[in-house]
């Protein structure tokens, strides 16, 4: 068989990539079939007009990708064919049910060209790429054990010490030994659910609340009960009544920059909630993932009530990198001891790479500058997006002090789920209200991420989706 002779790549690619693409093209066109033997390295190099080392590297990469296989003493052979790539199959499933998984699946599966004002993270261009790359270079030169060994079960001690000092600025009194590192804030809640509840236990959440709280609790087969949420936190009278009637085991909430409403807990509400918590032996999980977006810190239940009944969690996925998976749990010593055993049972230990990278960036001073600039940028975006939404008749329920979310009401008679379905068919992922509401009473509400609303065509598509 005669194969195409290589030409110098014109797209900035390498000769190795060009050789690999030629082989893939021949396989895709069925000119090379499953089980066919490829030419020897020397013969193929001559046919393609490249060096032997180029073909060696191309073959090695194709073996690693599972496209071809090496048989000792026999050469290289084509593996079984893969079905042709279908764009429709790798894109998001547009007709899936609008449930607590809907926004996550649509956002995570979205094509690169799709707009995602419904997602819960910042655009890549807003993240501290330079700091991350510098930290990675530094980390690549660290001692071998950091790159290859397990970490301690509690997690990297210097990072836990730094987190303890950071929490002290919010009035949370905790020692490094009361902090357990996790892979993410989501893993932290998952571990706490495993540790604290049994199937059938009642767990309170805000209504509305972050949709993945619902998804996690359903996975743990909990009985989920919603508490109406207001501009100052949960409705305290409803909270007290629901606790008395349902005798819940847990309450999961955000104190600062609540997701999806952007509201923050008031001191009066915080004290009323803690009084009910103490009276009824309730445990609170306080998710503080948006803490660094605040201009003025809201009251923290963990600061006012201590870590005896309140468990404080957080991560850096929203402000630093979603790819650097690093979260934490701060809790009483007895709970940390049991959670450490659970961590060993389910994940064995901590990795060192992500915590070392986070520590490096937090310590070098660039993170503080990044967050100062980010808060300014978000404030500008909040004003601009509010005005653009209002021009379409979409009204914010309240104006957050900071953060990335606007919780908005659609024009009368308009259904958010219908608008979201119309928009996703046009390449835009929205976040309809009922994915956040356990009572399904938010059908005319929608959450917008102001950082993801830069593209002017978003508002044209949104207008069409609203009919």
Beta strands, then each sheet from edge to edge (+ up, - down):
strand 1: 68-71
strand 2: 75-78
strand 3: 179-182
strand 4: 202-207
strand 5: 223-230
strand 6: 233-234
strand 7: 250-253
strand 8: 283-287
strand 9: 310-315
strand 10: 327-330
strand 11: 395-396
strand 12: 405-409
strand 13: 431-432
strand 14: 445-449
sheet 1: 1+ 2-
sheet 2: 3+ 10- 9+ 8+ 7+ 4+ 5+ 6-
sheet 3: 11+ 12- 14+ 13-
end
